Amino acid sequence: MTMANTEWRNQTIIPEFILLGFGDLPALQILLFLLLLVIYVVTLAGNVLIIVLVVANQHLHTPMYFFLGNLSCLETCYTSTILPRMLASLLTGDRTISLSGCLVQLYFFGSLIGTECYLLAAMSYDRYLAICKPLHYSTHMNDRFCLQLAAGSWLSAFLIVTIIICLMSQLTFCGPKEMDHFFCDLTPVIKLSCSITHQMELVTFLGSFLFTLPPFILTLTSYVCIITAILRIPSSTGRQKAFSTCSSHLIVVTTFYGTLIIVYILPKTKMLRELNKVFSVFYTVLTPLANPLIYSLRNKEVMEALRKAARNSVAFMSSFIEGDMKWSV
């Protein structure tokens, strides 16, 4: 055993971490709490609304909306792994998180972000078939294949992160315990370990590679084919309609992958390290918020389903009130 190993084994293992978060902005704590609370409520309400609309409306039982429902379900869970803990920290000032709690948060965060990468790739492939291979779309994108793509996205991501977390749970943490982040992210946690982390860093790199590069290449290839096909459409009306069907997805993908690349792939210059938390806000907070807003405001079918649900709700409430009045009389 080396001297370094003996030294850290003799130190006290820390039971918790301190998430510094945005504690360097004490004057803005209340404002941040209110802002994040509004974002969290709107994110939950928007994503849950999309799930309900997709399940309840027969016209939305198509592959595109099946994946959208999966994405909304994912981002509901995804947001709930980070924002409630942030809100409690801002409200109470308690920024501690136990080691086990940190690993649990990291497990669900990593699994869900990996699932989102695969789901976005599946959605881009769906749009590719719909625009570039319309005659074969119903044959290729059948119910069984959609279910396989969705299940594969969820299971593969959770399996990979399970392996990573099992290895990470064997690391020793003996100080320091301050983490300059607002949630338990992979790299900051590994940096706090006093174990030898070369193997862990290699596994983390391979996991990140599997999560990002294959789905990103598939997504990029799909959109290159989509744009090429759209440019071949002779009428401007046809081009505009085709662009509108995939523009919402493209906005989400660009925001999501752009911030992930900045945070996890680009070299860590001093400026990027200082902005790391700011960029992390985009894919942990703003992307789940943007998903329901973009897909509802820019999609005629979703808006029509929403108006239909609103009319049915008003009709139900009216009949309920009338019936209640009759009973009163």
PEMO-V837205 format. One record per residue. N is the residue number from 1. RES is the residue in one letter. PHI is phi in whole degrees, -180 to 180 (NA if undefined). PSI is psi as a letter, one per 30 degrees, with the letter a starting at -180 (NA if undefined). OMEGA is omega in whole degrees, -180 to 180 (999 if undefined). Layout:
<<N & RES & PHI & PSI & OMEGA> <N & RES & PHI & PSI & OMEGA>>
This chain:
<<1 & M & NA & k & -178> <2 & T & -77 & l & 179> <3 & M & -63 & e & -179> <4 & A & -65 & e & 179> <5 & N & -64 & e & 179> <6 & T & -62 & e & -177> <7 & E & -64 & e & -177> <8 & W & -75 & f & 178> <9 & R & -69 & f & -180> <10 & N & -83 & f & -179> <11 & Q & -87 & l & -180> <12 & T & -76 & k & 178> <13 & I & -78 & k & -177> <14 & I & -77 & k & -178> <15 & P & -89 & f & -175> <16 & E & -155 & l & 176> <17 & F & -117 & l & 174> <18 & I & -116 & j & 178> <19 & L & -85 & j & -177> <20 & L & -65 & e & 176> <21 & G & 54 & b & 178> <22 & F & -110 & h & -180> <23 & G & -68 & f & 177> <24 & D & -79 & g & 177> <25 & L & -123 & i & -174> <26 & P & -62 & e & -178> <27 & A & -71 & f & -176> <28 & L & -105 & g & -175> <29 & Q & -60 & e & -179> <30 & I & -66 & e & 179> <31 & L & -63 & e & 178> <32 & L & -63 & e & 180> <33 & F & -61 & e & -179> <34 & L & -64 & e & -179> <35 & L & -64 & e & -179> <36 & L & -68 & e & 178> <37 & L & -64 & e & 178> <38 & V & -62 & e & 180> <39 & I & -61 & e & -179> <40 & Y & -65 & e & -180> <41 & V & -64 & e & 180> <42 & V & -65 & e & 179> <43 & T & -62 & e & 179> <44 & L & -62 & e & -177> <45 & A & -62 & e & -178> <46 & G & -66 & e & -178> <47 & N & -69 & e & 178> <48 & V & -64 & e & 178> <49 & L & -61 & e & 179> <50 & I & -63 & e & 179> <51 & I & -60 & e & -179> <52 & V & -63 & e & 180> <53 & L & -63 & e & -179> <54 & V & -64 & e & -179> <55 & V & -72 & e & -171> <56 & A & -84 & f & -174> <57 & N & -96 & k & -177> <58 & Q & -64 & e & -179> <59 & H & -70 & f & 180> <60 & L & -98 & g & 177> <61 & H & -86 & i & 179> <62 & T & -127 & l & -180> <63 & P & -54 & e & -178> <64 & M & -58 & e & -177> <65 & Y & -81 & f & 172> <66 & F & -62 & e & 178> <67 & F & -68 & e & 178> <68 & L & -64 & e & 176> <69 & G & -63 & e & 176> <70 & N & -62 & e & -180> <71 & L & -64 & e & 179> <72 & S & -66 & e & 177> <73 & C & -63 & e & 179> <74 & L & -61 & e & -175> <75 & E & -74 & f & 171> <76 & T & -64 & e & 178> <77 & C & -68 & e & -176> <78 & Y & -60 & e & 179> <79 & T & -65 & e & -176> <80 & S & -73 & f & 176> <81 & T & -82 & f & -173> <82 & I & -120 & e & -171> <83 & L & -65 & e & 179> <84 & P & -58 & e & 178> <85 & R & -66 & e & 177> <86 & M & -65 & e & -179> <87 & L & -63 & e & 179> <88 & A & -64 & e & 179> <89 & S & -66 & e & 179> <90 & L & -67 & e & -176> <91 & L & -78 & e & -174> <92 & T & -99 & f & -176> <93 & G & 84 & f & 178> <94 & D & -84 & j & -176> <95 & R & -107 & g & -180> <96 & T & -84 & k & 174> <97 & I & -144 & k & -178> <98 & S & -67 & l & 179> <99 & L & -61 & e & 179> <100 & S & -66 & e & 177> <101 & G & -64 & e & 179> <102 & C & -65 & e & 180> <103 & L & -67 & e & 177> <104 & V & -65 & e & 178> <105 & Q & -61 & e & 180> <106 & L & -64 & e & -180> <107 & Y & -62 & e & -178> <108 & F & -71 & e & 178> <109 & F & -61 & e & -179> <110 & G & -64 & e & -179> <111 & S & -65 & e & -176> <112 & L & -73 & e & 179> <113 & I & -71 & e & 175> <114 & G & -67 & e & 177> <115 & T & -61 & e & 180> <116 & E & -63 & e & 177> <117 & C & -58 & e & -179> <118 & Y & -70 & e & 180> <119 & L & -66 & e & 178> <120 & L & -63 & e & 176> <121 & A & -66 & e & 178> <122 & A & -63 & e & 179> <123 & M & -67 & e & 178> <124 & S & -68 & e & 177> <125 & Y & -67 & e & 176> <126 & D & -61 & e & 178> <127 & R & -66 & e & 178> <128 & Y & -62 & e & 180> <129 & L & -65 & e & -178> <130 & A & -66 & e & -175> <131 & I & -94 & e & -174> <132 & C & -92 & f & -179> <133 & K & -130 & h & -173> <134 & P & -62 & e & -178> <135 & L & -72 & f & -179> <136 & H & -104 & g & -173> <137 & Y & -61 & e & -176> <138 & S & -65 & f & 179> <139 & T & -74 & e & -178> <140 & H & -75 & e & -174> <141 & M & -94 & i & 178> <142 & N & -87 & l & -175> <143 & D & -60 & e & -178> <144 & R & -65 & e & -179> <145 & F & -67 & e & 177> <146 & C & -61 & e & 179> <147 & L & -64 & e & 178> <148 & Q & -65 & e & 179> <149 & L & -65 & e & -179> <150 & A & -66 & e & -180> <151 & A & -64 & e & 178> <152 & G & -63 & e & 179> <153 & S & -63 & e & -179> <154 & W & -68 & e & -173> <155 & L & -69 & e & -178> <156 & S & -65 & e & 180> <157 & A & -65 & e & -180> <158 & F & -66 & e & 179> <159 & L & -67 & e & -180> <160 & I & -63 & e & -179> <161 & V & -69 & e & 176> <162 & T & -60 & e & 178> <163 & I & -64 & e & -179> <164 & I & -62 & e & -178> <165 & I & -69 & e & 177> <166 & C & -61 & e & 177> <167 & L & -69 & e & -179> <168 & M & -67 & e & -180> <169 & S & -66 & f & 178> <170 & Q & -88 & f & 178> <171 & L & -74 & l & 177> <172 & T & -108 & k & 179> <173 & F & -120 & j & -176> <174 & C & -126 & g & 178> <175 & G & 112 & l & -2> <176 & P & -70 & l & -177> <177 & K & -117 & g & 177> <178 & E & -88 & k & -179> <179 & M & -114 & k & -177> <180 & D & -82 & i & 180> <181 & H & -157 & l & 180> <182 & F & -103 & g & 172> <183 & F & -155 & l & -177> <184 & C & -80 & j & 178> <185 & D & -98 & l & -171> <186 & L & -62 & e & -176> <187 & T & -64 & e & 178> <188 & P & -60 & e & 180> <189 & V & -68 & e & -180> <190 & I & -62 & e & -179> <191 & K & -64 & f & -179> <192 & L & -84 & f & -178> <193 & S & -78 & k & 175> <194 & C & -101 & g & 173> <195 & S & -84 & l & 172> <196 & I & -79 & j & -168> <197 & T & -110 & g & -178> <198 & H & -61 & e & 180> <199 & Q & -64 & e & 180> <200 & M & -64 & e & 180> <201 & E & -66 & e & 178> <202 & L & -67 & e & 179> <203 & V & -63 & e & 179> <204 & T & -63 & e & 179> <205 & F & -63 & e & 180> <206 & L & -64 & e & 178> <207 & G & -64 & e & 178> <208 & S & -63 & e & 178> <209 & F & -61 & e & -179> <210 & L & -66 & e & -179> <211 & F & -74 & e & -168> <212 & T & -103 & e & -170> <213 & L & -67 & e & 180> <214 & P & -58 & e & 179> <215 & P & -66 & e & 179> <216 & F & -67 & e & 179> <217 & I & -64 & e & 178> <218 & L & -63 & e & 179> <219 & T & -64 & e & -180> <220 & L & -62 & e & 179> <221 & T & -62 & e & 180> <222 & S & -60 & e & -177> <223 & Y & -75 & f & 173> <224 & V & -63 & e & 178> <225 & C & -65 & e & 180> <226 & I & -64 & e & -179> <227 & I & -64 & e & 178> <228 & T & -61 & e & 180> <229 & A & -66 & e & -179> <230 & I & -66 & e & -180> <231 & L & -65 & f & 179> <232 & R & -85 & f & 179> <233 & I & -69 & k & -174> <234 & P & -68 & e & -175> <235 & S & -89 & k & 178> <236 & S & -66 & e & 178> <237 & T & -64 & e & 178> <238 & G & -65 & e & 178> <239 & R & -64 & e & -179> <240 & Q & -65 & e & 180> <241 & K & -65 & e & -180> <242 & A & -67 & e & 179> <243 & F & -63 & e & -176> <244 & S & -66 & f & -178> <245 & T & -72 & f & -177> <246 & C & -118 & f & -177> <247 & S & -65 & e & 179> <248 & S & -62 & e & 179> <249 & H & -62 & e & -180> <250 & L & -64 & e & 178> <251 & I & -63 & e & 179> <252 & V & -62 & e & -179> <253 & V & -63 & e & -178> <254 & T & -62 & e & 179> <255 & T & -64 & e & -176> <256 & F & -65 & e & -178> <257 & Y & -69 & e & -180> <258 & G & -60 & e & 180> <259 & T & -71 & e & 177> <260 & L & -63 & e & 179> <261 & I & -64 & e & 180> <262 & I & -63 & e & -175> <263 & V & -78 & e & -169> <264 & Y & -108 & f & -173> <265 & I & -112 & e & -177> <266 & L & -63 & k & 177> <267 & P & -57 & k & -175> <268 & K & -82 & i & 173> <269 & T & -73 & l & -178> <270 & K & -61 & e & -179> <271 & M & -66 & e & 180> <272 & L & -67 & e & 177> <273 & R & -64 & e & 180> <274 & E & -69 & e & -178> <275 & L & -96 & g & -175> <276 & N & -57 & e & -180> <277 & K & -65 & e & -179> <278 & V & -65 & e & 179> <279 & F & -66 & e & 179> <280 & S & -63 & f & 179> <281 & V & -61 & e & -176> <282 & F & -63 & e & -176> <283 & Y & -88 & f & 178> <284 & T & -96 & f & -175> <285 & V & -120 & e & -171> <286 & L & -78 & e & 180> <287 & T & -64 & e & 175> <288 & P & -61 & e & 177> <289 & L & -73 & e & -176> <290 & A & -71 & e & -176> <291 & N & -54 & e & -180> <292 & P & -67 & e & -180> <293 & L & -66 & e & -178> <294 & I & -67 & e & -175> <295 & Y & -72 & f & 180> <296 & S & -86 & e & -176> <297 & L & -76 & f & -175> <298 & R & -107 & g & -175> <299 & N & -125 & j & -176> <300 & K & -67 & e & -177> <301 & E & -67 & e & 178> <302 & V & -66 & e & 179> <303 & M & -64 & e & 178> <304 & E & -66 & e & 177> <305 & A & -65 & e & 179> <306 & L & -67 & e & 179> <307 & R & -65 & e & 178> <308 & K & -65 & e & 178> <309 & A & -64 & e & 178> <310 & A & -65 & e & 178> <311 & R & -64 & e & 179> <312 & N & -65 & e & 179> <313 & S & -66 & e & 179> <314 & V & -64 & e & 179> <315 & A & -64 & e & 179> <316 & F & -64 & e & -180> <317 & M & -64 & e & 179> <318 & S & -63 & e & 179> <319 & S & -65 & e & 179> <320 & F & -66 & e & -180> <321 & I & -66 & e & 179> <322 & E & -62 & e & 179> <323 & G & -65 & e & 179> <324 & D & -66 & e & 180> <325 & M & -68 & e & 179> <326 & K & -64 & e & 178> <327 & W & -65 & e & -180> <328 & S & -67 & e & 179> <329 & V & -68 & NA & 999>>
